[in-house]
């Protein structure tokens, strides 16, 4: 028997896995009460806002893959809000900015996660809205054991909150006393907010009508009004080191709604893999698979230097294309078909040699030279990390806890409904709490560039090219897999490595998660201040000294992480006979899979 840090959960009734044990337990509880995977996932998502507020919040964003039982392929739910109507490049330039700050009011787009949950519940859920929100209300009102990382984040920012963001200080440092790790922490304003949403929703009859009333309360009712008033009046410090006023309005919120769209897919060694479109970074995983398809990974040690080297070099090429070509396809024609074509992959594969590249090497597609040159210019400037409060999104705990991150969840029920969701944004450290709501705004606009003519140029109504990237796949035997991870730019790196070990190593879900991980920071960061670290490769020490030294010999700029600190993967699968599996990472000692 192969040792794993936790058992791979198996059963037939249902499985729920997420980056926090309380959320996983809540999801399983919803399944036990007769709810389906969509009900369970939504309840988990709202609880994650409460118990991991440094990683996501109700005013954040969320792409989600759903696969109702009987559907042959998943659907993407777009919970990524858009730039406000006043979010023009000229407005930001007039503020003296060359980059969008990574925190504060100027970095905010329309909050998207709530409506993504609501349309999914309306169209696919089965339980009343009260059943979905009550667990989150309970933990916000009566308290939850505060994670050490949340306590550390608050402690590190308490003085800043007191001086610059008083509404955040009142919420996160209640009564002026720093909250302690492991002690019960409450957010009564957030509980009151959700109670008011329910109160207004329950003035009408019927589950769907109540969900529509909740959407109205959020996007054109009291929540939108509170955000509109706060942003209109406040001028607060942000990551630029200068106070700025925000530009999001209640009208921006009223004009937007979540939507459905078809995901992208590729076939790889008998597997079909689905990812979000180029408004996410999801196609990087698909591009990487196309590149690696022609390499002999089956002959490599999946914990060896050759495997790590070839996968890293493929990811560098895919992410170079992300920086040059990806963006909101509603605004710009993205050549995604060419980027995922066999011929393009073959040409790019030829660039992978035996030595680590330190160059940025986007592909050159006809008619897109300006995009490529802009990408190379951005990388050459290599904005270096500063001391920006609340900016960015780190890879893991080995980076500062003053930066935001993400959460993830996967659910499968006994009927075969599947969900893979990656909520993020609205971090407690990235934006001040909106008075009376108990929740901070998001800062996803930092992914735009302040220059015209690019797929990621700031423009009103455009989606930022997000890092959030849930996954689904189907194996040659018909087994279906939902998986994902937090981690900013690293999400599709860790997911790629995980999937490759399942495909080529035949590992079970937990074995694949427990295996040592790596990632590169070679390419341009999506987050302020948009740093570049050529040739960088972070590896867990579990690879062993010989492998690490072999990678150094190949020219990689190695950074050895602390043990068990890279990646936060969770996964769930369903075999054709109905057997369910689930797993969760032991890293950070928070994630848990449950099921029966």
Phi, psi and omega in degrees: 000133177279129180288134170232157184293332176219159174289147167288123182285135177227155179173194179227345185278314181173156177223145177221130181221141182201179182277007174214133185299325180294317179297319179298318179294321177298315179300317179294324177298322177295318177297320180296329181274008176099358177289163177259184185298327181288320174299311183298316181297318180295316177299319177298317182299316179292327176291321178298327174302327184277312190272343175232061186289346176278354184243341178191163180205169184297338180260021178268207187226165183192115162274147183214133171264129176237147176222093176299146180306133180096337176289144182276341177211159183284170175237141175270130171261118182269103173254030176263110179290168187251167178293143180297165181299330181267009183274073177257155177299320181299320180298316181290322178296324178295338176276002181080023185258140172255337175232149175285128182303149182277359178210171178090185191284331182291338186273006189273137168249175179300129178298129187246336188299317185302313183290329175299317176296319186293315182291329177292317177296317180301315189269338187226345181282178182225340185265158174296153181302325180301320179297331181283318187272339186300321177299318178296319177299318180301310184288330176289323184274314184268344174108157175221153180292119188289128177295143178305322182291329175291315179300318180294320179298313180296317180299320181290339183247002186301317180294319178297316178301315182298322184276325191242324184236075187298329178294326176290321179298318180295326182280313189265343176235064187298131181069011180080005181255128179297130177291147185255143178303133178086343178277159178292133178238137183238150173229076187297330178296320178295317176301317179297321179300311181292327176296321178292321176302314179295319180301316180288323180295323186277008170284348177243163183257148176099139184299311182294320179296323178292322176297318178296323178293324177294319177301318180295318179300324183283310192264344176219003180255221191294329179291312177299321180295319179295318179295315180302312182294319181294311183294325180295328186263328190279144171226102194233155181298144175223189187294345178286346184089006181228140176293142176220152171274153177273175183230357178290138179234165174299327178294322175303318180291318182294334184276355186243151169209154178294162186212168175252149173205162179282137176281169171275159178210152169222159173257139183214112177049046178086354177262147168250130185237132181246137177219166176292167179286186187286002167281352168250175172269006183308322180298343177298323177295318179293318176298319179298318177299318179297321178294316185281346183303327183265011180251150186279061181297331179299336182265000183259150169289120185288357170242019184257170184294323181295317178299309181300317182296309184293320178295318179298315181293324175295316180297323178301318180292317180296317182286334172298320176292325175305314183291328182276322196243337188281153178171186184286112182290351174287341182249329188226139176283107182269129183281054188291329177298318177293318182296333181258011183280156179297316182296317179296317179298320180296317178297319181288323181301327181295344179280347182278115180245195183273355182240142180296133176276141173248010180261153170273121189230072173290151174288156180248103178265140181306135177087000183237026182300323182296322178296317182294316181295323177296317179299315180294324178294317178300314183295324181293327178291328174043069178304121186274151179301139177244214181240042186287125180291125171071011186273159168079190180209113187278175176280315186196194186290345180284356172254170187303139178280003175272005180246153185280169176212220193206170173231170178210152176212150174224138180220139169224134180256180186290343178272349180099007172291141184227145177221137169227115188227144181230082177286147180199182177073171185067031181294145181299333183266356187258341184202149181292150177294135176287125183305134177084349183254334180074021182217140177271159176283174180267175179222035186288343181295345180299348180276351176281156170256147181264057173210149187281159167087007182249158176295343179246023174290140176298132176202144178304136177081358181269143174281135170293149177284098189279159172273347188292133197201075175290162186223151166221154180208160174230130182275172180299334180272004180090355177295139183248139189233134171241131183203165179174181182199151163290177171128021174056231181297344183274351187305309183279347171287308181295322179293322177300311181300317179299311182297319179300324180288328174291315185290311188266339183253349181064024181288152172280176188300318182285322177301317180295323179290321183287338182297148183298146185242167179208165172197163179243144171252025184299323188268176182293128176295146176284347191246145175309133006264030169064045183288160176232141182226079188305133176077359185296142173213113175267132180229147172282146181295347178299344176291335181094154184299319183297316180294317181297318179291324177296323178291323174299319180296334177278359174100005178285140175274094192279134168238117181271122181283165169295152181303140174056050180230002185248119176096147177222048187291144165227157183202152175214147181218161178224123177280161180302333179276003178096357178290129182256147176227151176206154182206160179210151184290143171279348184296136185072354175054048179231318188289149178207145172250137177226158179169173175204000000 
